[in-house]
Structures are given as C-alpha cells and as structure tokens.
Amino acid sequence: MTTGPEDKIPARTRLGDRVFSTSTIVAGSIILAVLAAVAIFLVIQAIPAIVAKPGTLPNGAANFWDYVGPLVFGTIWAAALAMIMAVPISIGVALFISHYAPRRIAQVLGYIVDLLAAVPSVVFGLWGVQVLAPAIQPFYVWLNTNLGWIPLFGGETSGTGRTILTVAIVLAVMVLPIMTAVCREIFLQTPRLHEEAALALGATRWEMIKTAVLPFARPGIVSAAMLGLGRALGETMAVAIVLSPALVVSFFLLTSQNPETIAGNIALQFSEASGIGLNALVASGLVLFVITFIVNAVARFVVSRRRAFSGAN
C-alpha cells in the first residue's frame, strides 16, 4: 500500500523552532524600522535647508547644493586617498599572516591586528595631530620642492602638516585592521585542494596565490574594502582633530587650505548651530547617508556578480 503526498504526516513544529523563527523575524523588522526611522528623520529635518532661500544658509551659500558640494568632495576625496593606501597594504598583510608567516608569528600578528581594530578613533586623531603631522611636514616640503610640478603636490606647503593627505594617512591606518582581519579570514577559507592542485602543477607560492587564493577571495576583498570605505566616509573625530579645514574644492594635498568632510563639519559646527544652520547640518548628514547607501549597494552588486566565479560554491 502506497501513500500519496496528501497522506504524509506533517512534521511537528517544536516550541524552540517557533521561538527562534519569531525572534529572527522581529530582529530583522527592528533593523528595517530603525533604518526607516533614521531616513524619515533626516528627510524631514533636511527639507528646510534644501528649500532655503539664497543667503540664509551658513557661509553665505547661494543654495544647499552650493553649501554641501565642497563637503561631499572633501568626504569622497579623503576616503579615496585612504583606500588607495589601505587596500594593497591590508591585502599584503593578510597574505603574509595567512600564507607566509610562521605559525607563531602569524598568531601574534593576528592578535595585534584585532587589537588595533578596537582602538578609539580619537586616539588615532591625537596621534595624527601630535606625532604624524609634525613628523611628516618636512617630507611634504621635499615633495613640494622636488615634485611640485605635479598638480597634487603644488601650492604653498602647510607649515603644520595638518593637510588632507595627513588625514588620509590616519584614515588608512584606522581602516587597515578591519580590512586586514576580513581578508585574512577569507584567505584562510580558500579550499586546500585548490592550493595543493596549483602547487602540484608546478606553481610557485605566489603563482598559487594569484591563481587559487585571490580569485576565490575576490568577493571577500571587495566586502572588506567596502567596510573600510564606509568607516572612512563616516569618520568624525580623527578628521575633526587633524584637519585644518576650509570650504574649498581643491586637489592639492599639501596646502593649508583643505576641503572639509561632512562628518568633520557636523562635529565642529553642531554645538553652535541653530535654526537653518542646524537643518543644513542634518541635510548634509542625509547626503552622507545616501552616499554610504550607494557605496554598499554597489558593493553588494559587485559581490553578487563575482560570487559565481569565486570557487566558493
């Protein structure tokens, strides 16, 4: 005697399964609700600044976009400079820990990287303004003297070293630990069979990494870079402490006139802002919110496209 699909006895749902399922749904709903509440708050508070009349915004800006434009440029410029320095270094450190360093040294370096990720941003800011800026200022003078014909190193060199390049170096140091930690874990997850197959075919260690490890880890590297970029875009205290800001759009890296970031401007101006000035700060925060959202959306798109070629499946 055979039984049809309608005769199958349904599996009994346990209390623990119901509790876990309900808790996960509630947790996911809370995240979406909080995100929606933040977005609604920012939009409502930003509308007065977006539609403000000419001359009523801070710094005599003609309109909101004239006010926020230099801030957007400074935010993206500083984060881009930081990522240019941080991404290759973090990949190199992660590869050294996962595939080159002896086991004991790799464990110690792994602990150090994890500890660096917990250092508060204000500590990095104090280090940048008290140690890095004075120490690197003579190097800036050398760059300006010998490579001043390159537009990035032109202009009058800052006498304090508190430039956008110094901020980018501090941001790069700040994002290195989290990017290195993520890349290290991804590299360690590379299937051992892929590595052994490459070595068995006569590949050197670097050729094995290039043909087996890096293709497998590409989505993870993109994710690590986006995590670092998100922190660099939203970093506040380190930028506010180190940077000598001005509302300008300038690609010069060594001058005292440096573009301000959105987060740094909010931190410096919020305590004294009121009225339309406060709305302008919130509106600039909304712009930063949108930029971060776009960056994460692009990262998800890139990762989803590369997933099929990563070897993870």
Secondary structure as GFF3:
##gff-version 3
##sequence-region A 1 313
A	DSSP	three_ten_helix	5	7	.	.	.	ID=ss1
A	DSSP	alpha_helix	15	50	.	.	.	ID=ss2
A	DSSP	three_ten_helix	58	60	.	.	.	ID=ss3
A	DSSP	alpha_helix	64	95	.	.	.	ID=ss4
A	DSSP	pi_helix	96	100	.	.	.	ID=ss5
A	DSSP	alpha_helix	103	116	.	.	.	ID=ss6
A	DSSP	alpha_helix	121	127	.	.	.	ID=ss7
A	DSSP	pi_helix	128	132	.	.	.	ID=ss8
A	DSSP	alpha_helix	133	147	.	.	.	ID=ss9
A	DSSP	three_ten_helix	151	153	.	.	.	ID=ss10
A	DSSP	alpha_helix	164	188	.	.	.	ID=ss11
A	DSSP	alpha_helix	192	200	.	.	.	ID=ss12
A	DSSP	alpha_helix	205	208	.	.	.	ID=ss13
A	DSSP	pi_helix	209	213	.	.	.	ID=ss14
A	DSSP	alpha_helix	214	234	.	.	.	ID=ss15
A	DSSP	alpha_helix	237	242	.	.	.	ID=ss16
A	DSSP	beta_strand	245	246	.	.	.	ID=ss17
A	DSSP	beta_strand	258	259	.	.	.	ID=ss18
A	DSSP	alpha_helix	262	269	.	.	.	ID=ss19
A	DSSP	three_ten_helix	270	272	.	.	.	ID=ss20
A	DSSP	alpha_helix	276	306	.	.	.	ID=ss21
A	DSSP	three_ten_helix	307	309	.	.	.	ID=ss22
###
